[in-house]
């Protein structure tokens, strides 16, 4: 993974993709990272809001300092004050020792409050006071302690509706959302799916990585992805367990996306070609993807140019994986000149360290 200052991953390595949504998100992260303003991240569950919060932290002046992530919906209501602000010994049953809360532990850094919409109403009042005064008081103590912490919050809820229903404080919303940043759903940036799949497969051994033919990739890009990036990551892991090293088609993908469905009969495809074949030194050599015969449906011709480009791009990634990113070796596996491969990589936007 490419790293930037303080050995942190670069923003491009954290927020994967070249879609308009991904580019806009990276631009907004860079903008908000320049200040210490509170940021509220809005977006569907699984879209990567914690990753965005961490990217804001890493891109700003607090990089290298503490980053704490707390899921407000996962902490019992009676314990969240202690979790955030700490407590003194004996302040309540079970408080056997003094405990430093997340705000104190994050001094000089960033605290990420996920699912802020689930925070109890009485706790919202206490959080508002901390944000306004920049001080905390441990449970069971009267000592006021100043804190210097940037607060980033996140929710998948409609806080406007929660405010109207009296479930969320409007003044807290304005304090937390000095900047409101929308994190896009995966379905809205489906063109990033191939790059995200390669990212999730990056540390897998070659024989655990799945390949996807044109039909399979088209199905993945048309899927609604209600679980967003989290769902895609789980899909890639499931595919590697069940079909490691294989090239999957649309029917394989359909079963992986809906494993409880009854499989449909698979038509026989004569003359199927293996995606890889062994070379003299037993290293897999990428071959042209299986040429599955397709008959255009009435009024729906096949875009031959697009099909060929999809296969070519997939084989370039196969070769780069097998060659550990060494372009000259990947070119040899593809029986191309190194300069030709570099030109094709530029054409398809494949970024790889030249070697």
N, C-alpha and C positions, 0 to 999 in steps of 0.2 A: 504494500500500500504506500502511495506517495505521502510524504510527510512534509509539514511546513515548519513554522517557527516553534521552538520548544518541543520539537519532535512530535507535534500533534499532526494527525492526518489533515491533508488539505481539504478545503471545502468541497472541491470536486470529488474527493474520495469519500466524503461523508454523504453528500446529497448526489446520488447517482442519477445520470440521465442528461439528455440534450433536448428534451421537450421544452416547449415554451413555459410550461408550469415549473419545471425544474430550474430553468435558467432564471425565471422571475423570482423563485424562492431563494436561490443563492444570492441574487442581487439584493433582495430585502434583508437577508441575514447580514450581509456586509454593511448595509446602511444602519441597521439597528445596533449592530455590534459596536459602532463608534461611540455610542452614548451609554449612560447608565440607567436610562429610562426603563420603567417596568414594561414588560411585554406580555401580552396574552396571545397564546396560540390557539386558534380555532380550527377544527377539522375533524373528520370522522375517526373512529377508533381504528388503530392499526396503521395510521397514515405516517407515523414516524415523528410525532410531536416531541418526544423526549430527545430524539436524535437532533432535531432542529434546535432545541434548547441548548444542547451541548455544543452544537456548532456555533451558536451565538456567543456562548461563553468562550470557546476556543479562539474565535476571531476577534474578541475584544481585549481590552486592557487587563482584564482579570484572568486571562489565560494562564494556566500554571497554578492558579489558586484553587481552593476547594470548590467542588461542584457536588451538590447534594440533590437527589431526586426523591420526592415523597409523593406517594399516591394517597391523596386525601380520602378517597373512597374506600381504601383498604385498611385504614386505621380506625379502630373503634372510637366513637365520639368522645368517650370519657378519657381517652388516652392521647388524643391529638394535641392538646395543649402541652402536655409533658413532652411529646415527641418534638414539637416545634421549638419550645422555649426552655425545656429542661425542668428539673425539679430538685428540691432539697431532700435530704434524708428524713424519713418519717413524715413527709408531707401528705401521704395517703397510704392506705393499706398496700403493701408490696413495695413501697419505696424504701428499700434497704440501704441505699447509698445515694449520694448526690449524682445527678445525671446531667450532662451537658446536652442541650437540645440542638436541633439542626441549624438554627439561626446562629448560635454561638460557634458551632463547629464549622460553619461556612464563612466565618469572618474574612472579609477581603475578597470573597468569591461570589458564587451564584447559588441560589436555592431555586429548585424547580418544583412547583406545586402542581402536580398532575391531578386531573379530575377535580378542579377547584369547585365546580358546581355541586359536588357532593358534600361540601363542608357544612357542618351544623351551623344554624343561624347565629347562635350565641357566640360561637367561635369566630364567625366572620367579624363581629364587633371587635374582638381582641386583636385579630390580624390587622384590621384597619388601623387600630391605634399604633401598632408596631410600625406599620408603613408610614404613618404620619409623623411619629415622634422619632423613629429610627432607634428605638430602645426596646429592650425586653425585660421581663421580670419572671424569674423561674417560679414554678408552682411551689408554694410554701415559703417564699422569700419576699422581702420588701425592698431588696436591693435592685436599683434600676441600672441596667447595663447597656451602654451604647453598642450598636451593631452597625457594621458597614457591609451590607449584603445586597446584591442585585436580585430582584425577584422576577422570575419568569413563571407564568402560570399557563395552564392549558385546560381545555374542556372540549367535549364533543357535544355538549348540550346547547340548547338555545337559551342563552342567559337572558336575552330580552324577554322571553316568555316567563322565565323564572322570576325576573324582577317584577313583572306585571302581576304574578301570582303571589308575591310577597315571600318568595323562597330564597331570594338572593338580594343582597343590599346593593342598591344602585351606586352609592358612594364608594363602596368597595370595588365595584366593577370599573368605575372611572379611575380609581387609584391603581388598580392592577393593569388596566388596559390603556395606559398612556399611548402605547402602540399596539394595535391589534393586527396580527399577522395570520393570514389564512394558509393552512397547509393543504395542498390539493389531494384529492383522492387518487388512488392508483388508476381507476378507470378513466379519469380525466387526462392522464398522461400515459396512455397505453403504449405509446411508442418507446417508452423507457424500459418496457418489460424485458426485452432481450439483454440489455445491459445489466439490469438488476439480477437476472438469472445468472449471468456470468460472474457477477459480484458474489452471489451466494455460493457459487460453485468454486470460487477462487482457491480455497484451501482444501478442496476435496481431491483425493487421488484420482488420476485419470480414469481408472476403471470404475469409479463411482459416479462419474459425471454422465448425465443423460444428454442426448442430442435431440433436437426437435425438427421434424421436417416442416415444409412450408404450411401444410394443413394444420399441423399441431400448433405452430406458432400463431397462425391466424386465429385459431380457437382461443388461445391464451390471451391474445390482444382484444378479443371480442367479449371475453368473460367480464361479468360485472364487478368481481372482486369486492364483495361486501366487507371482507376482513382486511382489505387493502394490502399494504406491503407485508404486513405480518402474515397474511394468508398466503401470499406468493412465496415467502420464505419457507413456510411449512410445506407448501406444495413441492418446492424444489427438494427439500429433505426427504419427503415421502417418495418422490420419484427416484431419488438416488438409492433409497433402501430397496425398492421393489424392482427397479429397472436400471441399475447401475451399469454404465457402459453401453447401453442400448440407444438406438435412434427411435424415438417415439413418433407415432402418427396421431391424427385427430382422435381416433377411437381410444387410444391409450390415455390421451389427455382427458377425454370425457370421463373415463373411469376413475382417474386420479382426482379429478375435481369433484366427482360425485361417487365415492367408493361404495355407497349402499345401493346404487342402481344395478339393475340386471344387465349384464353385458349382452350386446347385440352380436349376432353371428358375424364373424369377420370374413369378408370375401377373399378367396384365394387370389394372390397376385403372382402370376407366372413370371419367372425370370427375375425374382427379387435379387438385388445386388447388395452385398454386405457393405456397411458403411466404412469399415476398415479392413485391411488385410495385413498379415504379418510380413515384415520385411526380413531380410537375411539375418539381421541382428535382433529379431523378435520384437522390434519396436513397431507399434501400429503406424501405418501410413495412411493418411486420409485419402479416401477415394471419393469419386462423385457420389452424391446421395442417391438413394434408391430411386430409380426412375419408375415411379408408380404411374401407370397409364391413367389419364384423366380424360373423360369425354365431356366436352362442354355441354351444359344444359341449354335447352332452347332459350335464346336471348341472353345467355350468360357465358360469353367467351372467356377463355383462360388468358390472363395477362402473362404471356410467355416471358417477356423481358423481366417482369417482376419475379416470376418463379425462378428464373436463372440467377438473378441477382441474389435472391434469398439463399439459394444453394451455395453460391460462390462465397457469400459472407459467412455462412455457417462453416464451410470448410476452412476458411481463413482462421476462424477462431479455433477450430479443431487443431490445425497445424501449430498455431501459436501456443496452445495449451501443451501439446506434446513436446514442443521445443523449448518449454519454460520461458517463453517470451523472447527467445533469440531469433531475430528476424532472418538472419542468414540461414539458420537451420530450418526455420519454417518454410522459407523459400525453396530449400532443397527438397523438403517433403512434398511440396506442392509442384515440384518440377518447374519453378518459375525463376526468373532472374530476381535478385534482391531488389533492384530498382523497380521492377514491375510490381512486386508485392507491396512495396512502400506506396506506389501510386494507387493501388487498389485500396490499401488501408486508408489513405487520405480520402478517397472517393466515398468510402462507407463510414468515415468518421471513427475508425478504429484507432485508439490511442494506445501506444505500446512503446516502451523504452527501446530505442534503436540499438541494434547490436549486430 
